[in-house]
Amino acid sequence: MIVQETVTSFTASQLLDNERQESLRTALVNVSTTVTVGWSHSCSRTHSAPGFRTLINDELLRQQRLATEIGRVKNINKTQSRKGL
């Protein structure tokens, strides 16, 4: 997982073992807190993968003052798989 802050482009990343909801939530909290130190609230724009969709109204993320939104849903490169790769 890679998180990039939009104003300064500060980037942090973490390797994931799988793409399950719990793994994505933990990585999102770990990486976001690194990037957004001292912020009162953070919103992450994520890929439209099923694991991220389950985190949209996640209570545990809300307790950490993190929100998620699906980014660029209408972009065909984000919603369709690439064939032939």
N, C-alpha and C positions, 0 to 999 in steps of 0.2 A: 504494500500500500504506500502511496506517495501523497503527501499533503503539501500544498504550496499556498502560502499566504499571499493575498492578491496585491497588497500595497507595496511590500518590499521584495516580494518573490522569494522569501526565505522558504526553503524546502527541507522536509524531513521525510524519512521513509522507514518502513518496517516490513520484513519478510513474513509471509503468512504460511501456515501449514496447510490450511484448507480455506474454503470460501463459505463456511457456515456462519450463521448469524452471530453466534457467540464470539467466534474468532474475529469477525469483522468489527464487532462492537468494541472488543478489547483493543484491537489495533487502532481503531479510530480515536478512542480515548487517549491511548498512549501517545500517538503521533500528534494529535490536535493540541494536547496540553503542552507539548514541546514547542509548537509553533505559536500558540496564542497565550503565552505566559502573561499573566496580569490582566487579561481581558475578562469582562464580566459575562460575555456571551459569545458563542461562535456558531456559525452555520457552515456546514460542509456540503458542497455540491458533489454528488457522487454519480457513478456510472449507473445505468438502469438495470443492472444485474439483479436477479431475484433476492440474493442475500442482502443487498443494500435497500431494496424496497421494503423489507421487513423492519428496517431501522427508522423509517420516516417518523413515526410517532412513538418511538421507544422511550419508555419511562426511565430506564437507567441512564440513557444519554441525556434526557431532560434534567435529571438530578445533577449531572456533571455540567450543566448549562451548555450542552451541545445540541444542535439541531441538524437534521440532514434533509436535503432536497435532491430530487433527481434532476440532473443537468441535461439540458438540450435533448429532450425526449424526441423532438421532431427531426433531429439530425439522423439521417439514415445510417451513417457510420457508427452511431452509438446504439441503435436499436436493432440492427440486423447483423447476423454473423457474416464474416468474410468467407467466401467460398474460394477454394483453390489455394489457400495458404498452408 
